[in-house]
Amino acid sequence: MKKMLLAFVFLIGMQVYSHAQTAPAQATPAKAKKTTTTKPATTATTAKPATTAGPTKKDGTADMRYKSNKDAAKAAPATVHTKKDGTADKRYKENKK
């Protein structure tokens, strides 16, 4: 009797454990409503137009698929004060633009 009770508890425990591992099913409505999504109004992009000799994308930034734009990006920045990673150090006035 003790073994049967232990086996029964084990089976119930396995069922509870298996249900806990599956994600609950999403309820589907009887009639699917068609929803129209509207795009939010786009604001001006934060990217400034590129002043490169190579081609640009629609938003005005340099198109990095072209070699002329890649070479321009590798050039040293015009700032005097830079961090170790090469970006402008914003603690100085000339880099805060």
Secondary structure, 3 states (H helix, E strand, C coil): CHHHHHHHHHHHHHHHHHHHHCCCCCCCCCCCCCCCCCCCCCCCCCCCCCCCCCCECCCCCECCCCHHHHHHHHCCCCCCCECCCCCECCCCHHHCC
